[in-house]
Amino acid sequence: IDTVTGDYILGAYWDGVYKSTNGGQNWQKISHNITSSECRGIAISYYQPEVAFTTAFNGLFRTINSGQTWDRIEFYDNIRIVPWSVVFDRFLPDNVYVGTSLSSNAAVQSGFYRSTDNGDTWEFLNNGLPGDVICFSMAISYQGSEDRRIFLASYRGLFYSDNVGEQWLECTNGLPANSCYTVAEAAPGNPDIIAVGEVNNRIFLSTDRGNSWFQAASLPPPDGWYIEDLEFA
């Protein structure tokens, strides 16, 4: 949701990006420049709401005019990296973070990318992450404007970084290690509360910012294969 205009932006599986200006009553497709668009993630800038990124099956795309046009952003010397998740930093205006899945080139590692200039250039920061990690989701817990903990949900475990991706550590202590985590979410009103969804339809919660975890109650039947999304009220 665009926090300035109230518009809804929706990424649809295999069908692109849509926008609603009337609370979801009507939708307009705004991704005509995005081909093969299995859109997995959308992020809108906190400081420039006309700037947004979306991750699609065939690349990362950026708009600077509220979705009227999109440009593809290259990551790594024109070798195709498959982006999966994208988030803006709430307190660093030009910082964008992208988690990727396996690339089309076996010599290129997947993992975490950071931009400090709104997507013009990128750094690959994978210290502590497995080389074949698939980054399904990211969440950021803020304790003030200077203290941020980035959580990265992947098929090889849940990881966190306290230094904007420079170093990654795996979350354990009640959380099954090396399991597949499909989504992570930080409570906006309490930076200590983190929720993650795992395959086998399990949800785990932390009340101390990821230092320890416990399993939430089981979902009622019929249950599916994995959790696709988590949101705090």
N, C-alpha and C positions, 0 to 999 in steps of 0.2 A: 504494500500500500504506500503510495506517495504521501509522505507526511505533510507536504505543503498543500497540494491540490486535493487530496483525498481520492485520487484516481486509483483504480485497481489495475495491477499489471499481473498477468497470468501466463506462465509457461506451460504449454500443452505438449503431451507426449506425442512425438512425431508430427506435430501440427503447428509449431511456431509460438509466437508471442501475441497475446491479445490485450487490449486495453478497454476499460470501461470507465466512463465519466459520470455514470449515474447509479453507482452502487451495485453494479452487476446486472442491471435490467437489460442492457444492450452491450454488445462487444464488437470491437473493430480490430481486425488483424493488422498488426504493425510490424511484421517481420518479413516483408516481401523480399528483402535483400539477403535473408538468411536461407541458404539452401540446405537440404537434408536436415531439417531443423527438429531434432529431438532435443528440445530445450529442457535442461536439467536444473538450472539455477538462474535466478535473477537477483541483481543487487542495484539499488538506486542510491546515488550519492546523498549523504546527509547535508552537504554544503551546496551542491549544485544539482537540484532535483531533475534538471534536464539531461544529466549525465547518468547513464546506466550501462551495466554489462549483463550479457546473458551467455551461458555456456550451452553450446549445442554439440551434436555428435561430431560435426566437422570443424569445430574451432570455437574460439572466444570472440564475441562480437561486442562492439561498443557503439552507443549512440550518444550524441551531444545535443540532440534536438528533440528530446522526449519521445524517441522511437519513430520519428518520421523517416530517418535513414539510419543504416547500420554499416559499420566498417569492421572487417575481420582484423584481429590483432594477432600478430605472429609472436610466438614464444621463443623458439630456439632454432635460430639459423634456418628457418623455413622447413624444419623437420616437423611433421604433424604430431602435436601433443594433443591428447584428448582431454579437455577440461571438464570437470564435473561440478564442482562447487565454487562459488564466488561470493565474497563479502567485502564491504567497505569498512574501514576503521571509523568509529564514531568520533574520535577526537584527533585523528591525524588526517586532515582534509584530503591529501593526495595519496593516501595509502589504500591499495586494493590487494586482496589476497585470493589466490586461486589454488584449489586442489585438483590434481589431475589423475587420470587413470593411465593404463598402459598405452604407450605410443605405438606408431606404425614402424618404428625403428627400434630393434631390440637393444641397441647400444645406448639408447637414451632412457634414463631413469624417469619414472613417474614420481610425483610427490607434490611439494609445496612451492609455490611461486609467489614472490612479493614484488609489488611495484610501489615506488614512492613518488611517482610523477603521473598519477592518474592513468596508468596503463601504457605509457609511451615506451618504457623500458622495464625489464623484468630481471629479478635475481632468482636463481634456483637454490633453495635452502632445504637440505634434506638430512642434516646431521641428526642422527638418531631415528630416522624413519627407514623402514625396509625399502630396498631399491625397487621392488615390484609392487609397492603399495598402491591401492586404489582408494582415492580420497572421496568418499561419498558425501560428506557434509562437514561444515565447520560452524563453530559458535564461539563467541567472544564474551568472556566475563570481565567486566570493568569494576575496579575499585578506585574510583576517581579517574581523572583524565590521564594519569601517568602510569597506572598499574593495570595492565591487561593480561589476561591468560587466554590464549587461543586453543580451543579444543578441535581436534581433527579426528573424525570418525572414519574408519577404514575397514577393509576386509581383513586386515592383519592386526587389528587392535584399535584401542582408543589412545590417542597421544595428546600431549599438551606442551605448549611453549610459553614461557614467561618473558622472552626477549624477542618478540616479533618474528619468530621463526628461526632464529639463529641456532637454537638447540631444542631438540624434542625429547620428551620422556614419555614412557608408556604408563597409562593409568592401570593400577592393579588394586590390591587391598579391598577385596570383595567383588571386583570386576573380573570376569573370566578373561585371562590373557589370550592373545592371538585369535580371539573370536572375531566375527564379522559384525561391525557396527555400522548401521545404515544411516543414522541421523543423530545429531547432537543439538541440544538447545539449552541456552542459559536463561534463567528467569530474569526478566528485565527489572523487576523490583527488588531482587536479592541476588547479588553476584555470587553468593555461596551455593546456590541451588542450581544443579546441572542435571539434565535428563538425557539419556541416550537410549536409542532403540537398537535391538540386536536381532539377528536372525533367530528363528525358532519363536518369534513373536514375544520376546521378552523385553521389558523396560527396566532400566536400572537408574537409580537416583543417587545423587550426592548432595549432602547439606554442608560440606566443608570445602567446596570449590574443587572437588575431584580428588581429594586426598584419601577418601574412603567411600565405599559404595554399598548399596543394598538393593535387592531386587524388589520391584513393586509388585503388587498383586497381579495375578494373571488376568489377561483380558478374557471377557466372556466369549463363548463359542457363537458362531463359527470363527475360528481363528485362521489367520493366513500364514504366509511363509515368513514375512518380515515386516517391520514397522517402516512405513514410508514417510511419516511426518510426525512431529511433536510440537505443540504450541502451549505456552503458559497463558492462562486467562488473566 
